[in-house]
Amino acid sequence: MGQGGWHPDPWGQAEQRWWDGTQWTEHTHGAAAAQQPAPAAQPTGRRRRGPVIALIAGAAVFLVMLLALVVFFVSGAGGGGTFDEPDFNISFEYPSKFERQDVPDGNADAKVSLVIDQKNGVAVSKYEQESPVTESNIGLTKTVLDGVVGQLALGPAPEGKRVTVAGLPGYEYDFAIESIPGTRSRSIFLFQGRDEYQINCQFQPSKRTEVDEACDQALETLETTGSGR
């Protein structure tokens, strides 16, 4: 996926869609394209993402991350403790100064924020893939993730760091958010079969230490509580 070319349309609205090396474009060909025009953006609502060859489609992750980067609200329901949600197959510990907050799922299967204030906190989102992601095929996602995160980042595109957390393969990125001045994201993408988890640790300079410590605590104490899909 690093070079441009025709690939199976991740939205299923054409036989193939053009990948320009960074993102999916509006250019399609094949019978399905005549039935329905290519979308300008990922359709709303919950959905499964495309097959492994188009595992994390550019526009899909772009919208997913934009949602995850602005979901923090400040009226929580208790602070600190264990993240152990019924819709997630992971659990972890977080500091007492962070308050749990339900937020709109958007196009995620589930989403919960742990917040300090409106721009500082940890958002945990869950999405379903159509194909399982494992240690053996996760490399297919890196080029696409690098390009998509680059669209959100202020300045040079960040390099994804390969990580394994509680046996789950993934990638971690640290970047300044172009659309939210003075704010950075430390985003970790982890895969459990067809389940994808995004842990977005978002912070301004004055709160970096607190959010980084919460992010480290979450990753160090993270455990799987189910087998995923």
Buried (B, 14 or more C-beta within 10 A) or exposed (E): BEEEEBBBBBBEBBBBBBBEEBBBBEBBBBEBBEEEEBEEEBEEEEBEBBEBEBBBBBBBBBBBBBBBBBBBBEEBEEBBEEBEBEEBBBBBBBBEEBBBBEBEBBBBBBBBBBBBEEBBBBBBBBBBBBBBBEEEBBEBBBBBBBBBBBBBBBEEBBEBEEBEBBEBBBBBBBBBBEEBEEBBBBBBBBBBBBBBBBBBBBBBEEBBEBBBBBBEBBBEBBEBEEEBE
